[in-house]
Amino acid sequence: MKIKDRIALYFTLISTSMLFAVLCTVYFTFMKFLEADFFERLTDRTMVTAKLYLEADEISRDALNTVRHKYLQKLNGEVTRIYDNKNRATFIGDSAQYWTPATIDQVRQKGRLKYTDGQRQVVGIYYKDNQGDFVILASADDQGSHNRLDKLLKIMIFVFILISLIVLLLSRWVAQKMLKPLQKFMLEVKQAGSQNMEFRVEENHNRDEINLIAQSFNHLMEELEQAFILQKTFVANASHELRTPVTRIMMTAELALSKERDQAAYQKVISSVLEDAEKMEHIITGLVALAKMDLELINSQLVPIRLDNLLYKIQNEWKSQKNLDLKITYQNPINPKPEILANAVLLQIALDNIISNAFKFSDNQEVNITIDAIENDFLIHITDSGSGISTDEQGEIFKPFYTRAKAHGHNGEGMGLYMAQKIVDLLKGEITATNLEHGGCTFTVRLAKL
């Protein structure tokens, strides 16, 4: 059974149960009211009978019967008796012994008596008069009340069935309306798959359970997207970063084996290979840390580093390894020891990726790095002299696998800027890209001062 059907069923059962209880209460209350009202009428009947027959001594019995039948409304199946102290019927001409002596004595003992005999109601009173002590008993069938109760019961059954149907239909409508966001959520969830891991369900501003489910699902999708991307691209990332040191090791080894060399030359080759191997080890460590995407792990590896020393190291490596020129300028006076809290390996990977893009899209022309110190942050401006980035592409360049390299005749995995942004985010920094009026583009990395 669907949830909306269960909700409708439960709501209908609860509502109809309450309605049934209310109708039963009304019915039995009304029944007791009619019964009590009829008992009062019978009691009045006995009192009037006592006044007419026992206190009106000068009026004849026939005249009293005439008054009784003329002015007292006849009740259905009415029987009235007056019994003397010997339990004999008297006065009203009905001499038949309608009630047993036991009942008459019970009235005499209690003074008043009310009880129900089948559908008839009976009232008895003990009345003392100057002519003696008498017991007056009256009985009648309240057929009018029974008819009213029967009609009321039929009306209540009709109303109960009608309201039950209305409640069932309304509850289904309410359940469907309440679960409409859930149905929408289910349809949206079906769109998620390995081909669109960036998909997110729509969240509303309601603080209900469905919105909490949507938030949890989106959070799960973010985690899955990261895991999926990292699983799919780790080899590409490793290739992207390890290609240069591996190539250097291979070229150095092939050159060393091309002919016989002396011991000093072999030592130099081994030292170069060792240097590149150590660099590979640092890069692998950084890539593994990035792949885990564990913020606590990254934070535990953050240490104070000198920004100027790191930039100087990057400048030398680009010059020595690829013979490309990096120009570093300090725009404002900065601290003699400009320190930031970062992971040196990861930060170098991020800056190298940005610099690599700058050289790639400016045909290996000089790239300028400007360091600007503001109140609490360092701003690293990396400027190239390429064609810039179109407005439409500025929102896409930091997404995984997005690359403009092929359109400009270059090779690229589309992971460099994505990795750079992820690293800067982990370092609690910010990276932005802006076009220059005279051509070229500037990437700005903001990092907090130590």
C-alpha positions in Angstrom: 0.0 0.0 0.0 1.3 3.4 -0.9 2.1 6.0 1.7 -0.6 8.3 0.6 -3.2 5.5 0.9 -2.0 4.6 4.3 -2.1 8.2 5.5 -5.6 8.5 4.0 -6.7 5.3 5.7 -5.3 6.2 9.1 -6.7 9.7 9.0 -10.1 8.4 8.0 -10.1 5.7 10.7 -9.1 8.3 13.4 -11.7 10.8 12.1 -14.5 8.4 11.7 -13.8 6.8 15.1 -14.0 10.3 16.8 -17.1 11.0 14.8 -18.7 7.7 15.8 -17.9 8.4 19.5 -19.4 11.9 19.2 -22.6 10.6 17.5 -23.0 7.8 20.0 -22.6 10.3 22.9 -25.2 12.6 21.3 -27.5 9.7 20.7 -27.4 8.2 24.2 -27.5 11.6 25.8 -30.6 12.5 23.8 -32.1 9.1 24.7 -31.5 9.6 28.4 -32.9 13.2 28.1 -36.1 11.9 26.5 -36.3 9.1 29.1 -35.8 11.6 32.0 -38.3 14.0 30.4 -40.9 11.2 30.1 -40.4 10.2 33.7 -41.0 13.8 34.7 -44.2 13.8 32.7 -45.3 10.6 34.4 -44.4 12.1 37.7 -46.5 15.2 37.0 -49.3 12.8 35.9 -49.3 11.1 39.2 -49.2 14.4 41.1 -52.1 15.8 39.1 -54.0 12.6 39.6 -53.5 12.9 43.4 -54.7 16.5 43.4 -57.8 15.7 41.3 -59.0 12.5 43.0 -57.7 12.8 46.6 -58.1 16.5 47.5 -61.1 17.4 45.4 -63.6 15.7 47.8 -66.7 17.6 46.8 -66.4 16.7 43.1 -67.9 13.4 42.0 -65.8 10.6 40.5 -67.5 10.9 37.1 -66.8 14.6 37.0 -63.2 14.0 37.8 -62.9 11.4 35.1 -64.4 13.9 32.7 -61.9 16.6 33.7 -59.0 14.1 33.5 -59.9 12.9 30.0 -60.6 16.4 28.7 -57.6 18.3 30.0 -54.9 15.7 30.5 -53.3 14.6 27.3 -53.6 10.9 26.8 -50.3 9.1 26.8 -49.6 6.0 24.6 -50.8 2.9 26.5 -51.3 5.0 29.7 -52.3 3.1 32.8 -52.9 5.0 36.1 -53.9 3.4 39.4 -54.5 4.7 43.0 -54.1 2.1 45.7 -55.3 2.4 49.2 -53.7 1.1 52.3 -54.9 -2.4 51.5 -53.4 -2.3 48.1 -56.8 -2.1 46.3 -57.4 0.0 43.2 -59.8 2.8 43.9 -61.2 6.3 42.9 -60.6 6.4 39.2 -62.9 3.5 38.3 -60.1 1.1 37.1 -60.4 -1.6 39.7 -58.2 -4.1 38.0 -55.1 -5.0 40.0 -52.5 -3.8 37.4 -49.5 -3.8 39.7 -48.5 -6.5 42.2 -48.6 -5.8 45.9 -44.8 -6.2 46.0 -44.5 -3.2 43.7 -47.0 -1.2 45.6 -45.3 -1.9 48.9 -41.9 -0.9 47.4 -43.4 2.5 46.5 -44.8 2.8 50.0 -41.4 2.0 51.5 -39.3 4.3 49.2 -41.8 7.2 48.8 -41.0 7.5 45.1 -40.2 4.8 42.5 -39.1 5.0 38.8 -38.2 2.1 36.6 -38.5 0.8 33.1 -40.6 -2.3 32.2 -39.7 -3.3 28.6 -40.6 -0.2 26.5 -42.9 1.1 29.2 -41.8 3.6 31.9 -43.4 3.4 35.4 -43.5 6.1 38.1 -45.0 5.6 41.5 -45.5 8.0 44.5 -46.7 7.6 48.1 -49.3 10.2 48.9 -50.8 10.9 52.3 -54.2 12.5 52.5 -56.9 13.1 55.1 -58.8 10.2 53.6 -55.9 7.9 54.1 -52.5 6.9 52.7 -52.4 6.1 49.0 -50.0 4.8 46.3 -50.4 6.3 42.9 -48.7 4.4 40.0 -48.7 5.6 36.4 -47.2 3.8 33.3 -47.1 4.6 29.6 -45.1 3.8 26.4 -43.1 6.8 25.2 -43.8 5.9 21.5 -43.0 9.5 20.4 -39.6 9.4 21.8 -38.9 6.0 20.3 -39.9 7.4 16.9 -37.7 10.4 17.4 -34.8 8.2 18.4 -35.3 5.9 15.4 -35.3 8.9 13.0 -32.2 10.3 14.8 -30.4 7.0 14.5 -31.2 6.9 10.7 -30.0 10.4 10.3 -26.8 9.7 12.2 -26.1 6.6 10.2 -26.5 8.6 7.0 -24.4 11.5 8.3 -21.7 9.0 9.5 -21.5 7.3 6.1 -21.5 10.6 4.2 -18.9 12.3 6.4 -16.7 9.1 6.3 -16.7 9.2 2.5 -16.0 12.9 2.5 -13.2 12.5 5.0 -11.7 9.6 3.0 -11.7 11.7 -0.2 -10.3 14.8 1.5 -7.7 12.8 3.4 -6.5 11.3 0.1 -6.4 14.8 -1.4 -4.5 16.1 1.6 -2.1 13.2 1.6 -1.4 13.6 -2.1 -0.8 17.3 -1.6 1.5 16.7 1.4 3.4 14.1 -0.5 3.7 16.0 -3.7 7.2 17.3 -2.8 8.2 13.7 -2.0 6.9 12.6 -5.4 8.8 15.4 -7.0 11.9 14.4 -5.0 11.5 10.8 -6.2 11.3 11.9 -9.9 14.3 14.1 -9.5 16.3 11.3 -7.8 15.7 9.1 -10.8 17.7 11.6 -12.9 20.8 11.0 -10.8 23.4 8.7 -12.3 27.0 8.2 -13.1 26.7 10.5 -16.2 25.5 13.5 -14.2 27.0 13.3 -10.7 26.7 17.1 -10.4 22.9 16.7 -10.3 21.2 18.1 -7.1 17.5 17.9 -6.1 15.7 21.1 -5.5 15.6 22.3 -1.9 12.8 24.5 -0.5 12.6 26.9 2.4 10.3 24.6 4.5 11.8 23.0 7.5 10.0 19.8 7.0 11.2 16.2 6.8 11.1 16.1 3.0 13.4 19.2 2.8 15.8 17.5 5.3 15.8 14.4 3.1 16.6 16.6 0.1 19.4 18.3 1.9 20.8 14.9 3.1 20.6 13.5 -0.5 22.4 16.6 -1.9 25.1 16.2 0.7 25.4 12.5 -0.2 25.6 13.4 -3.9 28.3 15.9 -3.2 30.3 13.2 -1.4 29.6 10.7 -4.2 30.5 13.2 -6.8 33.8 13.9 -5.1 34.6 10.2 -4.7 33.5 9.5 -8.3 35.6 12.3 -9.7 38.6 11.4 -7.6 38.4 7.7 -8.5 38.0 8.5 -12.2 40.7 11.1 -12.4 43.4 10.1 -9.9 45.5 8.4 -12.6 45.0 11.5 -14.8 46.1 13.7 -11.9 49.1 11.6 -11.2 50.1 11.6 -14.9 49.5 15.3 -15.0 51.9 16.0 -12.1 54.4 13.1 -12.5 55.0 13.3 -16.2 57.9 15.9 -15.9 59.9 14.2 -13.2 59.4 10.8 -14.8 60.5 12.1 -18.1 63.6 13.7 -16.5 64.5 10.5 -14.8 64.2 8.5 -18.0 66.2 11.0 -20.1 68.9 11.2 -17.4 69.1 7.5 -17.2 69.2 7.0 -21.0 71.9 9.7 -21.3 74.0 8.1 -18.6 73.7 4.7 -20.3 74.5 6.0 -23.7 78.3 5.7 -23.1 80.9 4.9 -20.5 81.4 7.7 -17.9 83.6 8.2 -14.9 82.5 7.8 -11.4 81.8 11.5 -10.8 79.5 11.7 -13.8 77.6 8.6 -12.5 77.3 10.2 -9.1 75.9 13.4 -10.7 73.3 11.3 -12.6 72.3 9.4 -9.5 72.0 12.6 -7.5 69.8 14.1 -10.3 67.6 10.9 -10.3 67.4 11.0 -6.5 66.4 14.6 -6.6 63.6 13.9 -9.1 62.5 10.8 -7.2 62.2 12.9 -4.0 60.2 15.4 -5.9 57.9 12.6 -7.2 57.5 11.3 -3.6 56.4 14.8 -2.5 54.0 15.1 -5.4 52.5 11.6 -4.7 52.1 12.5 -1.1 50.2 15.7 -2.1 48.1 13.9 -4.6 47.1 11.2 -2.1 46.2 13.9 0.4 44.2 15.7 -2.2 42.5 12.5 -3.3 41.3 11.8 0.2 39.8 15.2 0.4 39.8 15.0 4.1 39.8 18.5 5.5 41.0 17.4 8.9 43.9 15.4 7.4 44.9 18.4 5.3 44.6 20.8 8.3 46.8 18.5 10.3 49.5 18.8 7.6 49.4 22.6 7.4 52.6 24.3 8.5 54.0 27.8 8.4 55.8 28.3 5.1 57.6 31.3 3.5 55.7 32.5 0.5 58.7 34.3 -1.0 60.8 31.2 -0.7 58.1 29.0 -2.4 57.7 31.4 -5.2 61.5 31.6 -5.7 61.6 27.8 -5.9 58.8 27.7 -8.4 60.6 30.4 -10.5 63.8 28.5 -10.6 62.2 25.2 -11.5 60.3 26.7 -14.5 63.5 28.3 -15.6 65.7 25.3 -15.2 63.4 22.6 -16.4 61.5 24.3 -19.2 63.4 27.5 -19.8 60.4 29.6 -19.2 60.5 33.0 -17.5 58.6 34.0 -14.5 58.8 37.5 -13.2 58.0 38.1 -9.6 57.2 41.6 -8.2 56.2 42.7 -4.8 53.7 45.5 -5.2 53.6 46.8 -1.6 56.2 46.4 1.1 55.6 43.2 2.9 56.9 41.5 6.0 60.5 40.5 5.7 59.3 37.0 6.4 55.9 36.6 4.6 54.5 33.4 6.1 51.3 31.6 5.5 49.8 28.4 7.0 49.7 25.9 4.1 50.8 22.6 2.7 53.8 23.5 0.6 53.5 20.6 -1.8 49.8 21.1 -2.5 50.2 24.9 -2.8 53.0 24.5 -5.3 50.9 22.1 -7.3 48.1 24.7 -7.4 50.4 27.5 -8.4 52.2 25.4 -10.9 48.9 24.5 -12.5 47.9 28.1 -12.9 51.3 29.1 -14.2 51.2 26.2 -16.6 47.9 27.4 -18.0 49.3 30.9 -18.3 52.3 29.8 -20.3 50.1 27.4 -22.4 47.6 30.1 -23.5 50.2 32.8 -24.0 52.5 30.8 -26.3 55.2 30.5 -23.6 55.6 34.3 -23.2 56.7 35.7 -19.9 54.3 35.3 -17.0 54.2 37.9 -14.3 53.6 37.1 -10.6 52.7 40.1 -8.4 52.5 39.8 -4.6 50.2 42.3 -2.9 49.9 42.5 0.9 46.6 43.7 2.3 45.4 43.9 5.9 45.0 40.1 6.6 45.8 38.4 3.3 48.4 38.0 0.6 47.2 38.3 -3.0 49.1 36.4 -5.6 48.3 37.8 -9.1 49.4 35.5 -11.9 49.1 37.4 -15.2 49.6 36.1 -18.8 49.5 37.9 -22.2 47.2 35.4 -23.8 43.7 36.0 -25.4 41.9 36.0 -22.1 38.8 34.1 -21.0 35.3 34.8 -22.3 32.6 35.7 -19.9 30.7 32.5 -20.6 33.7 30.4 -19.8 34.7 32.1 -16.6 32.1 30.1 -14.7 33.3 26.8 -16.2 37.0 26.8 -16.1 37.2 25.5 -12.5 35.0 22.4 -13.3 36.6 19.0 -13.7 37.4 17.9 -17.3 36.6 21.3 -18.7 39.4 22.5 -21.0 39.9 25.0 -23.7 43.3 23.5 -24.6 42.2 21.6 -27.7 40.5 24.7 -29.2 43.8 26.5 -29.0 45.9 23.5 -30.3 47.2 22.3 -26.9 46.9 19.1 -24.9 45.1 19.1 -21.6 43.2 17.0 -19.2 40.9 19.7 -17.9 42.0 19.0 -14.3 44.7 21.6 -13.6 42.5 24.6 -12.6 40.0 22.2 -10.9 42.8 20.9 -8.7 44.1 24.4 -8.1 40.7 25.5 -6.8 40.3 22.5 -4.6 43.7 23.0 -3.0 43.1 26.7 -2.5 39.7 25.9 -0.9 41.3 23.4 1.4 43.8 26.1 2.5 40.7 28.4 3.2 41.7 30.7 0.4 40.1 32.0 -2.7 40.9 32.0 -6.4 39.4 34.2 -9.1 40.0 35.0 -12.8 39.6 38.4 -14.5 40.4 39.6 -18.0 42.7 42.5 -18.7 41.7 45.4 -20.9 44.8 45.2 -23.1 44.5 41.4 -23.4 45.5 38.5 -21.2 44.1 37.2 -18.0 45.0 37.5 -14.3 44.4 34.7 -11.8 44.3 36.0 -8.2 45.0 33.6 -5.3 44.1 35.0 -1.8 45.8 33.4 1.2 45.5 34.4 4.8 48.6 35.7 6.6 49.9 33.7 9.4 
